């Protein structure tokens, strides 16, 4: 069994640049907390998750999630970018980002 989350991968620099553009000034260790508060205030139904993807730290704009009862951390079905994901991407104004699937984002 594996827990999967899918969405848009932001590097730490992309996340900081996005925060600057939105006039958010989070401390380095609390980017997700500040962005998630901003998302709730704007009624945007997503969240930002700090996690690792292929052994590199990223911030994931989560657009979908599920438990795959037969999947494994190294073998699972990838999410596909859909209209809901593209709508969220448009709402928060991010471009040039990769859509990815992250297994077990909490380790």
MIMAR-781939 format. One record per residue (C-alpha): z, y, x; residue number from 0; residue in one letter. Coordinates in Angstrom, 1 decimal, padded with zeros to 4 digits. Layout:
REM MIMAR-781939
+--------+--------+--------+-----+---------+
:      Z :      Y :      X : num : residuo :
+--------+--------+--------+-----+---------+
:      Z :      Y :      X : NUM :       A :
...
+--------+--------+--------+-----+---------+
REM end
This chain:
REM MIMAR-781939
+--------+--------+--------+-----+---------+
:      Z :      Y :      X : num : residuo :
+--------+--------+--------+-----+---------+
:  000.0 :  000.0 :  000.0 :   0 :       X :
: -000.8 :  003.5 :  001.2 :   1 :       X :
: -000.2 :  007.0 : -000.1 :   2 :       X :
: -003.4 :  009.1 :  000.2 :   3 :       X :
: -003.9 :  012.9 : -000.1 :   4 :       X :
: -007.2 :  014.6 :  000.0 :   5 :       X :
: -008.3 :  018.2 :  000.5 :   6 :       X :
: -009.4 :  020.8 :  002.9 :   7 :       X :
: -008.3 :  020.6 :  006.5 :   8 :       X :
: -007.1 :  023.9 :  008.1 :   9 :       X :
: -006.2 :  024.1 :  011.8 :  10 :       X :
: -003.0 :  026.1 :  012.5 :  11 :       X :
: -005.2 :  029.0 :  013.6 :  12 :       X :
: -007.2 :  028.9 :  010.3 :  13 :       X :
: -003.9 :  028.8 :  008.4 :  14 :       X :
: -002.5 :  031.8 :  010.2 :  15 :       X :
: -005.8 :  033.7 :  009.8 :  16 :       X :
: -005.8 :  033.0 :  006.1 :  17 :       X :
: -002.2 :  034.2 :  005.8 :  18 :       X :
: -003.1 :  037.4 :  007.6 :  19 :       X :
: -006.0 :  038.0 :  005.3 :  20 :       X :
: -003.7 :  037.6 :  002.3 :  21 :       X :
: -001.1 :  039.9 :  003.8 :  22 :       X :
:  001.4 :  037.0 :  004.2 :  23 :       X :
:  003.7 :  037.2 :  007.2 :  24 :       X :
:  005.4 :  033.8 :  007.4 :  25 :       X :
:  007.4 :  032.7 :  010.4 :  26 :       X :
:  005.5 :  030.1 :  012.5 :  27 :       X :
:  007.8 :  027.3 :  011.2 :  28 :       X :
:  007.4 :  028.2 :  007.5 :  29 :       X :
:  003.7 :  028.7 :  006.9 :  30 :       X :
:  003.6 :  026.0 :  004.2 :  31 :       X :
:  006.7 :  027.4 :  002.4 :  32 :       X :
:  005.3 :  030.9 :  002.2 :  33 :       X :
:  001.8 :  029.8 :  001.2 :  34 :       X :
:  003.1 :  027.5 : -001.5 :  35 :       X :
:  005.2 :  030.3 : -002.9 :  36 :       X :
:  002.0 :  032.5 : -002.9 :  37 :       X :
:  000.0 :  029.7 : -004.6 :  38 :       X :
:  002.6 :  029.4 : -007.4 :  39 :       X :
:  002.7 :  033.1 : -008.0 :  40 :       X :
: -001.1 :  033.1 : -008.4 :  41 :       X :
: -001.0 :  030.1 : -010.7 :  42 :       X :
: -003.3 :  028.1 : -008.3 :  43 :       X :
: -002.6 :  024.4 : -008.8 :  44 :       X :
: -002.6 :  023.1 : -005.3 :  45 :       X :
: -000.2 :  023.2 : -002.3 :  46 :       X :
: -000.4 :  023.4 :  001.4 :  47 :       X :
:  000.9 :  020.4 :  003.3 :  48 :       X :
:  001.6 :  020.4 :  007.0 :  49 :       X :
:  000.7 :  016.9 :  008.4 :  50 :       X :
: -001.2 :  015.1 :  011.1 :  51 :       X :
: -004.8 :  014.1 :  010.8 :  52 :       X :
: -006.2 :  011.9 :  013.5 :  53 :       X :
: -003.2 :  012.7 :  015.7 :  54 :       X :
: -003.7 :  016.5 :  015.5 :  55 :       X :
: -001.5 :  018.9 :  013.5 :  56 :       X :
: -003.2 :  020.4 :  010.5 :  57 :       X :
: -002.5 :  022.2 :  007.2 :  58 :       X :
: -004.0 :  020.4 :  004.2 :  59 :       X :
: -005.0 :  022.3 :  001.0 :  60 :       X :
: -004.2 :  019.3 : -001.3 :  61 :       X :
: -006.7 :  018.8 : -004.1 :  62 :       X :
: -006.1 :  015.1 : -004.9 :  63 :       X :
: -003.6 :  012.4 : -004.2 :  64 :       X :
: -003.0 :  008.7 : -005.2 :  65 :       X :
: -001.3 :  005.5 : -004.2 :  66 :       X :
: -003.8 :  002.8 : -003.1 :  67 :       X :
: -001.9 : -000.4 : -003.8 :  68 :       X :
: -004.4 : -002.5 : -001.7 :  69 :       X :
: -005.1 :  000.0 :  001.0 :  70 :       X :
: -003.8 :  000.1 :  004.5 :  71 :       X :
: -003.1 :  003.1 :  006.8 :  72 :       X :
: -006.3 :  002.3 :  008.7 :  73 :       X :
: -008.4 :  000.9 :  005.8 :  74 :       X :
: -008.7 :  002.8 :  002.5 :  75 :       X :
: -011.3 :  004.4 :  000.3 :  76 :       X :
: -012.0 :  008.1 :  001.2 :  77 :       X :
: -011.8 :  010.8 : -001.5 :  78 :       X :
: -015.0 :  012.6 : -002.3 :  79 :       X :
: -015.1 :  016.4 : -002.7 :  80 :       X :
: -015.4 :  017.1 : -006.4 :  81 :       X :
: -015.8 :  020.1 : -008.7 :  82 :       X :
: -012.0 :  020.5 : -009.0 :  83 :       X :
: -011.6 :  020.6 : -005.2 :  84 :       X :
: -014.5 :  023.1 : -004.9 :  85 :       X :
: -012.8 :  025.3 : -007.6 :  86 :       X :
: -009.5 :  025.3 : -005.7 :  87 :       X :
: -011.4 :  026.2 : -002.5 :  88 :       X :
: -013.1 :  029.1 : -004.3 :  89 :       X :
: -009.8 :  030.3 : -005.8 :  90 :       X :
: -008.1 :  030.6 : -002.4 :  91 :       X :
: -011.2 :  031.9 : -000.6 :  92 :       X :
: -011.6 :  029.5 :  002.2 :  93 :       X :
: -014.9 :  028.6 :  003.9 :  94 :       X :
: -016.1 :  026.4 :  006.7 :  95 :       X :
: -013.5 :  023.8 :  006.2 :  96 :       X :
: -013.8 :  020.0 :  006.2 :  97 :       X :
: -012.8 :  017.9 :  003.2 :  98 :       X :
: -010.7 :  015.0 :  004.5 :  99 :       X :
: -008.5 :  012.1 :  003.3 : 100 :       X :
: -005.1 :  011.7 :  005.0 : 101 :       X :
: -003.2 :  008.4 :  004.7 : 102 :       X :
:  000.6 :  008.5 :  004.7 : 103 :       X :
:  000.9 :  012.3 :  005.3 : 104 :       X :
:  004.7 :  012.0 :  005.6 : 105 :       X :
:  004.6 :  009.5 :  008.4 : 106 :       X :
+--------+--------+--------+-----+---------+
REM end
